Amino acid sequence: MIWKSTRSFPFLSISLIGISLAMTTYGQSTGPAKPGKPPVETGVSQQLAMHRKQTIRQLAYALQFDIPAKKDQPIAASETISFDWQPTTAPLQIDFKEQRDHLKKVSVNQKSVPIVFEKEHLLIDPQYLRSGKNQIFIQFTAGNLSLNRNDDFLYTLLVPDRARTVFPCFDQPDLKASFQLALTVPKSWKAMTNATLQDSSQSGERKTYRFGASETISTYLFSFVAGKFDQVSKKVDGRTMHFLHRETDTTKIRLSMEPIFSVHADALRFLENYTQIPYPFKKFDFAAIPDFQYGGMEHVGAIQYKAASLFLDNGATRDQKLSRATLLAHETAHMWFGDLVTMRWFDDVWTKEVFANFIADKIVQISMSDGNYDLEFLIAHFPAAYDVDRTQGANPIGQPLANLKEAGTLYGGIIYHKAPIMMRQLERLMGKDALRDGLREYLKKYAYSNASWPDLIAILDKYTAADLKSWNHVWVAETGRPQFDYQLKIANQKISQFSVSQKGEDGSSRVWPQAFEVALVYPDRVEELTVQMDKMQVQLQEAVGKEAPLFVVFNSSGQGYGLFPVDQAMLPKLATLKNPVSRAAAYINLYENMLSGREVSPTQLATIYKEMLANEPEELALRLLTTQLADIFWRFTKPAERPSLAAVLENALWQALQKEPNSNKKKLLFRCYQSIALSIEAKDRLYAIWKDEKAPTGVTLTEDDYTALALALAVRDYPVAGILDQQLGRIKNVDRKKRLQFMMPALSAQVQERDAFFASLKNLSNREREAWVTAALGYLHHPLRAATSEKYLQGSLDLLEEIQRTGDIFFPESWLRSILSSYQSAESAAIVRTFLKDYPSYNPRLKAKLLQAADGPFRAEKLLYPKNKSTN
């Protein structure tokens, strides 16, 4: 599963590694299970999981679902659970997060038994079970929470513990099972699951698909898709891949099909070579889902993707193509890292994600060989990791987990973005071949089974002389990032001393063992020195005696992690940096220092970036620069000062756009222009482009782009009626039409209509399409609507626990970022502080998510209104 950190702006051996006992993976226990009966409690506790792992073997599910044509009708279902059982006096707990009335009939070894249901568990008295082989038959009504039902299609999404919301099961990752599925659906529907299709039959208006048995997989990886889809099949390297989709745009289909299949094929070839393990499953198919909750999900043999991430048009930038390639490579990598070898418990969920990202970056180096790997890695991971790690809610990469019902809160920017940075440092520490060989041993040893991070470290320790204990502790078990400072002494135009020191950004005396580069920039050359930062302070002896440089660039190779200093002498000469990685690293350093209130102010940084708009030759670096510029404009500029800044930036962006020959960069500049447009002239220009569907010369705008333009005009209350209604009429795809229809009330010029939209979100049924909800919330809380939308903050926070309980894993975070990201007032920051004060025992993981999302308002308050700042 992939997660991209995007702000919610629509306008833009344990002792070996030093992990605390609280973070020990339960699978490391080799002794007997805890004596006594595991308590019956909601969710899936560690104690219950340990007990079941030691009493259940050879698990298999045979499932049948009868899915009606109408999404509000119940789904009749049945299953047979087969397993070997080791006798115990405790009742067998089968997880089912539904109401008691959903259970219709239960029989154990062909004998009907009473239905005993308590706290989300069907309880089977051990008197009905026997040592060895058992079968439990359950007739039930499927739960709807994770079926994602739409008018003419549905799909399951069961990570991390949501299989139990659909059918009774043992919902823990280390009880792998074989799944055999039969689906009865309307006759016009197609279907896909983890296993290959055996046969199908039709009776009247209904069709039944019968699939074979899957390989042994964890419950969260079981999945099926069914509905009105088109199917495309293609044979590549002797393997036939099947692809289900609902796209209707013929241009997108024509331009996207070849790269979708070819990148998958490239990824499979790379992984088979890198791991020395052939593709480990029977089939490799995938489906594109409209407004899918994530970028993708790695279901064995039936990967699901967000359709908009796969289908690109002739206006797609290189950045979009790169994102697609990375997404496809990431989910393919999961077939080995996560699916073949799975974590024992979800406290190690980050291990599968870090390797999927780590390997995906390597694959994209090959599949998009014309790119700059170091630049792509820097921009993809560092801003998103810092976006969490700099906050009061920062979490470590490894986190303890007592109950799987909290597993969803583990996900976020740290495991998806800081962890790959950590892995790259580990690869640099060990060497590429040593790390690769260690990973090969790990995959072969634990294939079709489960393993923990300590299991992996124990293997890797054999391949290196490095001190993995101290390295791992600060990188994996602790939060935060280092802050670096330096002393550069010059005597007789020569460097006499160059020292670099580090401490925790929180002031703590910690050492993050890592290597990074520092560039000495001269008029005619750049000399790069490697800093081995393995203690609090190091001396760069290599620098002594060198000529005094014009300026210094820290982290010039983009591999070091932390808050790096900025040499003020660099600021007027930023454009002279020829290495795009060094420039992008400088942008990130500048932005992070601005947020920290040191080196540069928001106004100064906006001025620096304005001058770079026409001077940044690299597309990805320009994307980073324009994203940060829009961020400064909306989040770190006072409302009263925005009009004057807008006039300057609008002109600079438009002039740069006119002069820029590269179409992709022109589009990035146009998007930034659209994002900050505030003057009457700029809004009129945008309206004319939208009305006539005539893009600026050299810019390709598609239906999606014109929809974004219409939304931008609507949130600015552009004085022409019916813009969104007209755009709705232009959209041909039914799924995209429904999305815009849902969002329109949130963009209404009438406050009462926006109030009604927000009130409607208290109803769970109105939050089913989470991507729609968060997109709409971004506009509802647009900075231009702050005066009327701030009143929604308290109600949004009051809903947070329900959002976490009923939504998918990323929904709480995306909900919070959508509502909080645009605020900068003391009042908005005070609402968050008061909420946390009123609930001192609030769920700590949700509190952390809240503090992460509120970091923007907190920092804006400090930077813009320092006299009024409060203690956070």
Beta strands, then each sheet from edge to edge (+ up, - down):
strand 1: 56-66
strand 2: 76-85
strand 3: 92-95
strand 4: 103-108
strand 5: 111-112
strand 6: 117-118
strand 7: 121-124
strand 8: 132-141
strand 9: 153-155
strand 10: 177-186
strand 11: 190-193
strand 12: 197-203
strand 13: 206-213
strand 14: 224-227
strand 15: 230-236
strand 16: 239-245
strand 17: 286-289
strand 18: 296-297
strand 19: 303-306
strand 20: 341-343
strand 21: 449-451
strand 22: 482-491
strand 23: 494-504
strand 24: 514-521
strand 25: 526-533
strand 26: 537-539
strand 27: 551-554
sheet 1: 5+ 4- 8+ 2- 1+ 10+ 13- 12+
sheet 2: 3+ 7- 6+
sheet 3: 9+ 14- 11+
sheet 4: 15+ 16- 17- 19- 18+
sheet 5: 20+ 21+
sheet 6: 22+ 23- 26+
sheet 7: 25+ 24- 27+
end
